[in-house]
Amino acid sequence: MKKIIHIDMDAYYASIEIRENPSLKGKCVIVGGLPDSRGVVATCSYEARKYGIHSGMSSYQAWKLCPQAVFVPGHFKLYKEVSEQIRSIFHHYTDLVEPMSLDEAYLDVTENKLNEPDAVKIAQLIKQDIWDTTHLTCSAGVSYNKFLAKIASELRKPDGLSVITLDNTQEILFSLPIEKFYGIGKVTAARMKKMGIINGEDLYNQNLSFLISNFGKAGVYYYQVVRGIDDREVITEFEPKSVSCENTFDRDLDDVNEILTELKHLIERLINRLALKGITGKNIFIKIKYDNFEVITRSCPLPEPTADRAILYEYAEKLFLANWDHYRKIRLLGVGVGKLESEKSEKAEQLEILI
């Protein structure tokens, strides 16, 4: 049986800002754009979360919910530096580390550098090391697979440590609200509630055929995880599925020429990223966020795997013009490519054919 730890830093960006400026301690701290800007909330302190503020919310809406909040700009270079310190701590214990973001990671400590059989003790040591090194707290979850470790880390935030074992898996999952299940989003949770699936026990009582007929392939996932089944490995290296870039405008745009100029700038950024990584894409997609925050994404295949500027812009432009509602203003525009291929592998295939 595996021993998996999930580490999740507590209000990461906000905690770093409070560490750097102790006068912010105890206040409603929001990291993101100012209320009178077009910015959004990157994260916020637990004091601010009590007012219903969350990441992704517009800064203006957050200010309306909590006028006394202190808004601070993000310092992402610092956040990345601290994240590297934390990952270095993880590697003191195991090389099987799967970072999920700057502030979150899975660790497989089934076999570890301390030869310590107790995963809970390792989690305690990691929490202490992180505090000693960064003066930041984290929450840890310990279990026998990734799904349960993730659930466990959410049970006692902030600065908590929870363990899910074979003996208490059913008890914990049965009482868990359906929206707290990792992998079940707001839309799916609302749909499940209409079906009478309110918590884990309700989900457990649904048979596999019912879940597949209503949720497709995801139904298999729901059926397994509510039974504590998750065979995913901790992955230390993985290829990106897509490369993209986007821009939130200083003002809403509705002039087509202005928008297409912005699209060209995004394509330039995109091809630079592709060149840096030495990869090409087989399809292209666009992202449009309207002034009411509604988001649409559309994609289409490319004639061949490419990172060519002219081809990418031609298809991005066609895709945009075919899907943009001309009567609505645009807040954000994004473009990217998927189904990535390495240019090295393409050249190798060509060489093989020639030989």
C-alpha positions in Angstrom: 0.0 0.0 0.0 1.3 3.4 -1.0 2.0 6.3 1.4 1.1 9.6 -0.2 1.3 13.1 1.3 -0.5 16.1 -0.2 1.0 19.5 0.9 -1.1 22.6 0.3 0.2 26.0 1.5 -2.2 28.2 3.4 -3.4 31.3 1.5 0.0 31.2 -0.1 0.4 34.6 -1.8 -1.4 36.5 1.0 0.6 34.7 3.7 3.9 35.8 2.0 2.6 39.4 1.8 1.8 39.3 5.5 5.2 37.8 6.3 6.9 40.6 4.4 4.6 43.2 6.0 3.6 42.1 9.6 1.3 45.1 9.9 -1.1 43.2 7.6 -1.6 40.4 10.1 -5.2 39.9 11.1 -6.5 42.1 8.3 -8.5 41.2 5.2 -5.7 41.0 2.7 -6.4 40.6 -1.0 -3.6 40.0 -3.4 -4.6 41.2 -6.9 -5.7 44.3 -8.8 -7.0 47.4 -7.1 -10.8 47.9 -6.8 -10.8 50.7 -9.4 -8.8 48.6 -11.9 -9.9 45.7 -14.1 -7.9 43.3 -11.9 -9.1 40.1 -10.2 -8.3 38.4 -6.9 -5.3 36.1 -7.1 -5.8 35.0 -3.5 -6.8 36.4 -0.1 -6.3 35.8 3.6 -8.7 33.7 5.6 -10.1 36.8 7.2 -11.2 38.0 3.8 -12.6 34.6 2.8 -15.2 35.0 5.6 -16.8 37.7 3.5 -17.2 35.3 0.5 -14.2 36.5 -1.4 -12.3 34.0 -3.5 -9.7 33.8 -6.2 -10.9 34.7 -9.7 -13.4 37.2 -8.4 -13.2 40.8 -9.7 -11.4 43.1 -7.4 -14.3 45.5 -7.5 -16.7 42.8 -6.4 -14.3 41.9 -3.6 -14.2 45.5 -2.5 -18.0 45.7 -2.4 -18.1 42.6 -0.2 -15.4 43.9 2.1 -14.7 47.6 1.8 -12.1 47.5 4.7 -9.9 45.0 2.8 -6.3 45.8 2.1 -5.4 45.3 -1.6 -1.8 44.5 -2.4 -0.2 43.8 -5.8 1.3 40.4 -6.4 5.0 39.8 -6.3 5.2 36.6 -8.3 9.0 36.5 -8.5 9.1 36.2 -4.7 6.3 33.6 -4.7 8.3 31.5 -7.2 11.5 31.8 -5.1 9.7 30.7 -1.9 8.1 27.8 -3.9 11.6 26.6 -4.9 12.6 26.7 -1.2 9.6 24.5 -0.4 10.2 22.0 -3.2 13.8 21.7 -2.0 12.5 20.6 1.4 10.3 18.0 -0.3 13.3 16.5 -2.0 15.1 16.1 1.3 12.5 13.3 1.9 11.7 11.8 -1.5 12.4 12.4 -5.2 8.8 11.4 -6.1 7.4 14.9 -6.0 4.6 16.0 -8.3 4.1 19.8 -8.1 0.6 20.9 -9.0 1.2 24.6 -8.6 3.6 27.0 -6.8 1.9 26.1 -3.5 0.7 22.5 -3.8 2.3 19.1 -4.4 2.0 15.4 -4.0 4.8 13.3 -2.4 5.1 9.5 -2.6 7.0 8.5 0.6 6.3 4.8 0.4 10.1 4.6 0.2 11.9 7.7 1.4 15.3 9.0 2.1 14.9 8.8 5.8 13.8 5.1 5.7 10.9 6.3 7.9 7.9 3.9 7.8 5.5 6.4 9.3 4.2 8.8 6.7 2.5 11.0 9.3 5.8 11.6 11.0 7.3 12.6 7.6 4.4 15.0 7.1 5.0 16.6 10.5 8.7 17.0 9.7 7.9 18.6 6.4 5.5 21.1 8.0 8.1 22.0 10.6 10.8 22.4 8.0 8.6 24.7 5.9 7.8 26.8 8.9 11.5 27.0 10.0 12.6 27.9 6.5 9.9 30.2 5.2 7.8 31.2 8.3 4.7 30.0 6.4 2.2 27.3 7.4 0.8 24.6 5.2 -1.9 21.9 5.5 -1.0 18.2 5.0 -3.1 15.2 4.0 -1.8 11.6 4.4 -3.4 8.6 2.8 -2.9 5.6 0.6 -3.7 7.4 -2.7 -3.6 10.9 -4.3 -7.4 11.5 -4.2 -7.7 10.8 -0.5 -4.5 12.7 0.4 -5.9 15.7 -1.3 -9.2 15.4 0.5 -7.4 15.0 3.8 -5.4 18.2 3.4 -8.6 20.1 3.1 -10.1 18.8 6.3 -8.3 20.9 8.8 -7.2 24.1 7.1 -5.2 26.2 8.0 -2.1 24.6 9.4 -3.7 21.2 9.8 -2.7 17.6 9.3 -5.3 14.9 8.6 -5.0 11.2 7.9 -7.4 9.0 5.9 -6.8 5.2 6.4 -8.6 2.1 5.2 -10.6 2.2 8.5 -11.9 5.7 8.3 -12.2 6.2 4.5 -15.9 5.4 4.3 -16.8 7.5 7.4 -15.1 10.6 6.0 -16.2 10.3 2.4 -19.8 9.5 3.3 -20.2 12.7 5.3 -18.3 14.9 2.8 -20.5 17.4 0.9 -20.6 16.5 -2.8 -19.0 19.9 -3.8 -16.0 19.0 -1.6 -15.1 16.0 -3.8 -11.9 16.8 -5.7 -12.9 16.7 -9.4 -16.5 17.6 -9.0 -17.0 21.3 -10.0 -19.8 23.7 -9.2 -21.9 22.9 -12.3 -21.6 19.1 -11.7 -22.3 19.5 -8.0 -25.4 21.5 -8.7 -26.6 18.9 -11.2 -26.0 16.1 -8.7 -27.9 17.9 -6.0 -30.9 18.1 -8.2 -30.7 14.3 -8.5 -30.6 14.0 -4.7 -26.8 13.4 -4.5 -26.0 15.7 -1.6 -23.0 13.9 0.0 -20.6 11.0 -0.5 -23.0 8.5 0.9 -25.6 9.5 -1.7 -22.9 9.2 -4.4 -21.9 5.8 -3.1 -25.4 4.5 -3.4 -25.6 5.2 -7.2 -24.7 2.2 -9.4 -22.0 2.5 -12.1 -24.4 2.4 -15.0 -26.4 5.3 -13.6 -23.3 7.4 -13.2 -22.0 6.6 -16.7 -25.3 7.3 -18.3 -25.5 10.7 -16.6 -21.9 11.8 -16.5 -20.2 9.8 -19.2 -16.6 8.7 -18.5 -16.4 10.9 -15.5 -19.0 8.6 -13.9 -16.4 5.9 -13.6 -14.2 8.3 -11.7 -17.0 9.3 -9.3 -17.8 5.6 -8.8 -14.2 4.7 -7.9 -13.1 7.7 -5.8 -16.2 7.5 -3.5 -15.0 4.0 -2.7 -11.5 5.2 -2.0 -10.1 3.9 -5.3 -7.4 5.9 -7.1 -4.5 4.2 -8.9 -2.8 7.3 -10.2 0.9 7.5 -9.7 2.9 10.5 -8.4 4.3 11.9 -11.7 7.6 13.7 -11.5 7.8 14.7 -15.2 5.0 15.3 -17.6 4.5 17.1 -20.9 2.3 20.1 -21.2 -1.0 19.5 -23.0 -1.1 23.0 -24.5 0.7 26.3 -24.7 -1.2 29.6 -24.5 -1.2 33.3 -23.6 -3.9 35.8 -22.9 -4.4 39.5 -22.1 -7.0 41.3 -20.0 -7.5 44.7 -21.5 -7.4 48.0 -19.7 -10.8 48.7 -21.2 -13.4 46.6 -22.9 -12.9 46.3 -26.7 -15.5 46.2 -29.4 -13.6 47.5 -32.4 -12.7 44.6 -34.7 -9.5 46.2 -36.0 -8.3 46.9 -32.5 -9.1 43.4 -31.4 -7.3 41.8 -34.3 -4.2 43.9 -33.5 -4.3 42.5 -30.0 -4.7 39.0 -31.5 -1.5 39.5 -33.6 0.4 40.5 -30.4 -0.8 37.4 -28.7 0.3 35.2 -31.6 3.8 36.8 -31.4 4.0 35.9 -27.7 2.7 32.4 -28.5 5.3 31.6 -31.2 8.1 32.8 -28.9 6.9 30.4 -26.3 6.7 27.6 -28.8 10.2 28.3 -30.1 11.6 28.4 -26.6 10.1 24.9 -25.9 10.9 23.6 -29.4 7.4 22.4 -30.0 4.5 22.7 -32.5 0.8 22.3 -32.2 -1.8 20.4 -34.2 -4.8 22.5 -33.2 -5.5 26.1 -32.2 -7.9 27.5 -29.7 -9.1 31.0 -28.7 -10.6 32.2 -25.4 -13.0 35.2 -25.2 -14.2 36.7 -21.9 -17.0 39.2 -22.4 -17.6 42.3 -20.3 -20.1 40.3 -18.2 -17.4 37.8 -17.4 -18.9 35.0 -19.6 -16.1 32.9 -21.1 -16.2 30.9 -24.3 -13.4 28.8 -25.8 -13.4 27.5 -29.4 -10.9 25.3 -31.2 -10.1 23.9 -34.7 -7.5 21.6 -36.2 -4.5 23.1 -38.1 -3.5 21.7 -41.5 -0.3 20.3 -40.0 1.7 20.5 -36.8 3.1 24.0 -36.9 4.5 27.0 -35.1 4.4 29.2 -38.2 3.4 32.8 -37.5 1.3 33.2 -40.7 -0.6 30.0 -40.3 -1.4 30.5 -36.6 -2.7 34.0 -37.2 -4.8 33.0 -40.2 -6.5 30.3 -38.3 -6.8 32.3 -35.1 -8.4 35.2 -37.0 -10.9 32.9 -38.7 -11.8 31.2 -35.5 -12.3 34.5 -33.7 -14.4 36.1 -36.4 -16.6 33.0 -36.6 -17.3 33.0 -32.9 -17.3 36.5 -31.6 -20.6 38.1 -30.8 -20.2 41.4 -32.6 -22.7 43.1 -30.3 -20.7 42.5 -27.1 -17.5 44.0 -25.7 -14.5 41.9 -24.9 -12.6 42.0 -21.6 -10.0 39.3 -22.2 -8.6 37.5 -25.3 -6.5 34.4 -25.3 -5.0 32.1 -27.9 -3.1 28.8 -27.7 -2.2 25.6 -29.4 -2.8 22.0 -28.3 -1.9 18.4 -29.3 1.8 19.4 -29.0 4.7 17.7 -30.7 8.4 18.1 -30.3 10.2 19.5 -33.3 13.0 17.1 -32.5 10.7 14.1 -32.8 9.3 15.4 -36.1 12.8 15.8 -37.5 13.7 12.3 -36.3 10.6 10.9 -38.1 11.5 12.7 -41.3 15.0 11.4 -41.1 13.7 7.8 -40.6 11.5 8.2 -43.7 14.5 9.4 -45.8 16.7 6.5 -44.7 
